[in-house]
Amino acid sequence: MNKQLVHTPEGVRDIYGDEKERKMEVEKLLIERIHSYGYRDIQTPTFEFFDVFSKEVGTTPSKELYKFFDKEGNTLVLRPDFTPSIARCAAKYFMEDDVPIRFCYQGNTFTNTSNLQGKLKETTQMGAELIGDASIQADAEMIAMTIEALYHAGLNDFQVSVGNLEYFKGICAQAGLDEETELTLRELISGKNYFGAEDLLLNKNVNEKDREALLKTNDLFGSIDALDEAEKLVDNERSRNAIERLKKVYEVLCAYGVEKYVSFDLTMLSKYNYYTGIIFKGYTYGVGDAIVKGGRYDTLLGRFGKNAPAIGFMIEVDELLLAMERQNVVIECPKKRTQLYYNENNFKEKLKEAKILRADGKNVELLPKLP
């Protein structure tokens, strides 16, 4: 037999038994809390036309997409994330509604990257999207719902860090940086490459005041007090409005009673360039990357022909489960299996017993009794 046939390719894995049951239980708890906010399930295709995830949309780089062709020669891709798919779907079917639309989803995404560092190429994501609401209350709802969902699933020790891309963009605009330079600078700053960022700004002849404001974003994280420090560094209206919005969002989060899980980080950026304003990530110990990623994407639906503000988030379910395991969080799986053993003489009797138990909601496994 070909040994390769019983192994999975690099970056994917089988999940079964107790681990699969724990995963299903955590997914159930997460979606329970999201549903409690009035979000309704949506299912989009596993693969889409390439243009849904193109560079212009601002999603995953082309080289990290799984691409293939249909029989008509169209380029298709396995979805690397859900948000562009849901934006496309909403633009096609739901934009005649005059009230905000609330969607939630769960499923697998696929990223064809060679830089795995222990990460999977196929991962399970769960999340929500709120379309048609540009308000501060919508921003706060999304962050509060994220916190409540994680807590409801059994995670206690975590932090949701909140930023606003408009703060950084305001300084970049004031400094006269073009889009390509801004994206490069975002990558350097989000990677904490202070010296690389400084060299870039010096080469672009950015004046000292704007250069200092951009480089000092590295230090702008922590409690609500970090926002006051950030405000002192800028005098452009765009950046000041970004800080004011964060402060107002924090007031609403206090009304939700979740402020102890919230911090601020104005260096926070994203590989998804469709994000436009408020952005947030959830962190916990035991894993190296964020377990939650979200933000506002007010221009994305316009790429599909319908302009509408929107905000959303996604939870990396596999990373969340790994963190919970490493934190020794017990995930109770309520439905245990009952094992009934039979022999040739009592099979019908045991089958009748199994049927009664199954009708009562029990999980029953019929097993032949060994001699």
Residue pairs with C-beta under 8 A, 6 or more apart in sequence:
8 14
10 116
10 121
11 116
11 119
11 120
11 121
11 122
12 120
12 121
12 122
13 120
15 23
18 333
19 321
21 333
22 321
22 331
22 333
23 124
23 317
23 318
23 321
24 333
25 331
25 332
25 333
25 334
26 153
26 154
26 317
26 320
26 321
26 324
26 331
27 106
27 124
27 126
27 317
29 149
29 152
29 153
29 154
30 126
30 149
30 150
30 152
30 153
30 315
30 317
31 104
31 106
31 126
32 152
33 145
33 148
33 149
33 152
33 153
34 104
34 126
34 128
34 145
34 149
35 104
37 102
37 128
37 141
37 145
38 102
39 102
39 103
39 104
39 128
40 102
40 103
40 104
41 103
41 104
41 105
42 86
42 89
42 103
42 104
42 105
43 105
43 107
44 79
44 82
44 85
44 86
44 88
44 89
44 105
45 79
45 85
46 78
46 79
46 107
46 108
47 68
47 76
47 77
47 78
47 79
48 76
48 77
48 79
48 84
48 85
48 88
49 74
49 75
49 76
49 77
50 65
50 67
50 74
50 75
50 76
50 77
51 57
52 77
52 84
52 85
52 88
53 59
53 60
53 65
53 77
53 79
53 80
53 84
54 62
55 61
55 62
56 303
57 84
57 274
57 300
57 303
58 272
58 273
58 274
58 275
58 300
59 80
59 81
59 83
59 84
59 272
59 273
59 274
60 80
60 81
60 111
60 271
60 272
61 271
63 112
64 80
64 111
64 112
64 113
65 77
65 78
65 80
65 111
65 112
66 77
66 78
66 110
66 112
67 75
67 76
67 77
68 75
68 76
68 77
69 75
69 76
70 76
78 109
78 110
79 85
79 109
79 110
80 109
80 110
80 111
81 109
81 125
81 272
81 314
82 105
82 107
82 109
82 125
82 127
82 314
83 129
83 272
83 274
83 297
83 300
83 312
83 314
84 274
84 300
86 103
86 105
86 129
86 312
87 129
87 131
87 297
87 300
87 301
87 303
87 304
87 310
88 304
90 101
90 103
90 129
90 131
90 301
90 306
90 308
90 310
91 301
91 304
91 305
91 306
91 308
92 304
94 101
94 131
95 301
95 306
95 308
97 132
99 132
100 130
100 131
100 132
100 133
100 138
101 129
101 130
101 131
101 132
102 128
102 129
102 130
102 131
103 128
103 129
103 131
104 126
104 127
104 128
104 129
105 125
105 126
105 127
105 128
105 129
106 124
106 125
106 126
106 127
106 317
107 124
107 125
108 122
108 123
108 124
108 125
109 122
109 123
109 124
109 125
110 121
110 122
111 121
111 123
112 121
113 119
113 121
119 289
120 318
123 316
123 317
123 318
123 319
124 316
124 317
124 318
125 314
125 315
125 316
125 317
126 314
126 315
126 317
127 294
127 312
127 313
127 314
127 315
128 142
128 145
128 312
128 313
129 310
129 311
129 312
130 138
130 141
130 142
130 310
130 311
130 312
131 301
131 308
131 309
131 310
132 308
132 309
132 310
133 309
133 310
133 311
134 298
134 309
136 245
136 248
136 249
136 252
137 252
138 309
138 311
139 245
139 249
139 252
139 278
139 296
139 311
140 249
140 252
140 253
140 255
140 256
142 280
142 294
142 311
142 312
142 313
143 160
143 162
143 249
143 253
143 258
143 262
143 280
143 294
143 313
144 252
144 253
144 256
144 258
145 313
146 160
146 280
146 282
146 292
146 294
146 313
146 315
147 160
147 258
147 261
147 262
147 282
148 258
149 315
150 158
150 282
150 291
150 292
150 315
150 320
153 320
153 324
154 324
154 329
154 330
154 331
155 284
155 320
155 323
155 324
155 327
155 329
156 329
157 284
157 285
157 327
158 261
158 282
158 283
158 284
158 291
159 261
159 262
159 263
159 282
159 283
159 284
160 261
160 262
160 263
160 280
160 281
160 282
160 283
160 292
161 221
161 262
161 263
161 264
161 265
161 268
161 280
161 281
161 282
161 283
162 246
162 249
162 262
162 263
162 264
162 265
162 268
162 278
162 279
162 280
163 246
163 264
163 265
163 266
163 267
163 268
163 269
163 278
163 279
163 280
164 242
164 243
164 245
164 246
164 266
164 277
164 278
164 279
165 242
165 269
165 270
165 275
165 276
165 277
165 279
165 295
166 238
166 239
166 241
166 242
166 245
166 276
166 277
167 217
167 230
167 234
167 239
167 242
167 243
167 266
168 186
168 189
168 214
168 217
168 239
168 266
168 269
169 182
169 238
170 234
170 236
170 237
170 238
170 239
170 240
170 241
170 242
171 210
171 213
171 214
171 217
171 234
171 236
171 239
172 181
172 182
172 185
172 214
173 236
173 238
174 210
174 234
174 236
174 238
174 239
175 201
175 204
175 206
175 207
175 210
175 211
175 214
176 206
177 185
177 204
177 206
181 200
181 204
183 273
184 200
185 197
185 200
185 201
185 214
186 269
187 269
188 196
188 197
188 200
189 197
189 214
189 217
189 218
189 267
189 269
190 267
190 268
190 269
190 270
192 218
192 267
194 215
194 218
197 214
197 215
198 211
198 215
201 211
201 214
201 215
202 211
206 214
212 233
213 233
213 234
216 233
217 230
217 266
217 267
218 267
219 229
220 226
220 229
220 230
220 233
220 264
220 265
220 266
220 267
221 263
221 264
221 265
221 266
221 267
222 263
222 264
223 263
223 264
224 247
224 250
224 264
226 264
226 265
226 266
227 243
227 246
227 247
227 250
227 264
230 239
230 243
230 266
231 240
231 243
234 240
234 243
242 277
245 277
245 278
246 264
246 278
249 278
250 259
250 262
253 259
253 262
268 279
268 280
268 281
269 279
270 279
270 293
270 295
272 295
274 297
274 299
274 300
274 303
275 295
275 296
275 297
276 295
276 296
276 297
276 298
276 299
277 295
277 296
277 298
278 295
278 296
278 311
279 294
279 295
279 296
280 292
280 293
280 294
280 295
280 313
281 290
281 292
281 293
281 294
282 290
282 291
282 292
282 293
282 315
283 290
283 291
284 291
284 323
284 327
285 323
285 326
285 327
286 322
286 323
286 324
286 325
286 326
286 327
287 319
287 322
287 323
287 326
289 316
289 319
290 316
290 319
291 315
291 316
291 319
291 320
291 323
292 313
292 314
292 315
292 316
293 313
293 314
293 316
294 311
294 312
294 313
294 314
295 311
295 312
295 313
296 309
296 310
296 311
297 310
297 311
297 312
298 308
298 309
298 310
299 307
300 310
301 307
301 308
301 310
302 308
324 331
335 361
335 362
335 363
336 363
337 363
337 364
337 365
338 357
338 362
338 363
338 364
338 365
339 364
339 365
339 367
340 350
340 353
340 354
340 364
340 365
340 366
340 367
341 350
341 367
341 368
341 369
342 349
342 350
342 351
342 366
342 367
342 368
342 369
343 368
343 369
350 366
351 366
354 364
354 366
357 364
358 364
